[in-house]
Every structure is written in structure tokens, then in C-alpha cells.
Amino acid sequence: MSRMKNPARILPDTQQAIQSLTVATRSGGVPESTLELVHIRASQINGCGFCVDNGSRSARKNGESADRLAAVAAWRDTPYFTPAERAALDLAEHATRLADRPNPVPDEVWSAAAAHYDEKALAALVVSIATTNFFNRILVTTKQMAGAW
């Protein structure tokens, strides 16, 4: 059971700000499917069932395959992802797990992403990952339940 209503619904300006960030990231040239995969992966790491569920539903609605969705958590060990998607997923994992290592986002992770995405797309990825992490922290803290939306 949730501890309270979704704070973004209680503070509507917050929801608007999150939506504005999300819309802005969609203009960066990163494929929508990649942004959805990155959102799902960061949400898995953070244990945000609400966001994993919502992100998976959105991805399926936009044509994402069941095989790829089932494999997001183990993307390194599956054949389903392009090199660009792998670089984005790796960046998402490192940017989400900032406290896990002294050099949270190593140059080789950044360089791998930069090999596939220009500066505008990298900005979109970074903002998208940060927005997902922000939203995950709100929803996990307040125990928002998957499917409760």
C-alpha cells in the first residue's frame, strides 16, 4: 500500500516540471525506444516497480518486443540490443549507481556512448536518466504501487 498519494499529483507544478523534462529529452535525437529502455533499466536498479511497469507498458504500446523487455535487466548477456542501445544502457547503469564506485561514470563508458550519440543526444540521455532517477526516488519513497495509476 502506498504511504501517500503520488507527490507529483499533490504538487501539480512538480508533475508539470517532470513532464517538461521528459518532453525536452524527446527532442534530443535519441530513439524513443532507447529512452524507454534506459528508463526501464534505471527503474529496475532503483527498485521502482511503478516505473518498470509503466515504462514496460509504454514500450509495448510503442511496439517494443517482449523478448527485449524481458532481457533489459540482463542486456549484456543477450543478443537483442544494438551497440548504441548497449552504450545507452551502460551509461544509465553507471549514472544511476553513482555511490557504487569512486569513478561513477568512467571515461570508457562515456566514450562508448559518445561514439553513438552526438552532444545533443548525450544531453537528452543524461537528462532522461536523471529524470528517471528523480522520479524513482519519489515513487519508491512513497511506495507507489505498480498498476495503481
Secondary structure in CASP SS format (residue, H / E / C, confidence):
PFRMAT SS
TARGET T0000
AUTHOR 0000-0000-0000
METHOD secondary structure of the structure
MODEL  1
M C 1.00
S C 1.00
R C 1.00
M C 1.00
K C 1.00
N C 1.00
P H 1.00
A H 1.00
R H 1.00
I H 1.00
L C 1.00
P H 1.00
D H 1.00
T H 1.00
Q H 1.00
Q H 1.00
A H 1.00
I H 1.00
Q H 1.00
S H 1.00
L H 1.00
T H 1.00
V H 1.00
A H 1.00
T H 1.00
R C 1.00
S C 1.00
G C 1.00
G C 1.00
V C 1.00
P C 1.00
E H 1.00
S H 1.00
T H 1.00
L H 1.00
E H 1.00
L H 1.00
V H 1.00
H H 1.00
I H 1.00
R H 1.00
A H 1.00
S H 1.00
Q H 1.00
I H 1.00
N H 1.00
G C 1.00
C C 1.00
G H 1.00
F H 1.00
C H 1.00
V H 1.00
D H 1.00
N H 1.00
G H 1.00
S H 1.00
R H 1.00
S H 1.00
A H 1.00
R H 1.00
K H 1.00
N C 1.00
G C 1.00
E C 1.00
S C 1.00
A H 1.00
D H 1.00
R H 1.00
L H 1.00
A H 1.00
A H 1.00
V H 1.00
A H 1.00
A H 1.00
W H 1.00
R H 1.00
D H 1.00
T C 1.00
P C 1.00
Y C 1.00
F C 1.00
T C 1.00
P H 1.00
A H 1.00
E H 1.00
R H 1.00
A H 1.00
A H 1.00
L H 1.00
D H 1.00
L H 1.00
A H 1.00
E H 1.00
H H 1.00
A H 1.00
T H 1.00
R C 1.00
L H 1.00
A H 1.00
D H 1.00
R C 1.00
P C 1.00
N C 1.00
P C 1.00
V C 1.00
P C 1.00
D H 1.00
E H 1.00
V H 1.00
W H 1.00
S H 1.00
A H 1.00
A H 1.00
A H 1.00
A C 1.00
H C 1.00
Y C 1.00
D C 1.00
E H 1.00
K H 1.00
A H 1.00
L H 1.00
A H 1.00
A H 1.00
L H 1.00
V H 1.00
V H 1.00
S H 1.00
I H 1.00
A H 1.00
T H 1.00
T H 1.00
N H 1.00
F H 1.00
F H 1.00
N H 1.00
R H 1.00
I H 1.00
L H 1.00
V H 1.00
T H 1.00
T C 1.00
K C 1.00
Q C 1.00
M C 1.00
A C 1.00
G C 1.00
A C 1.00
W C 1.00
END
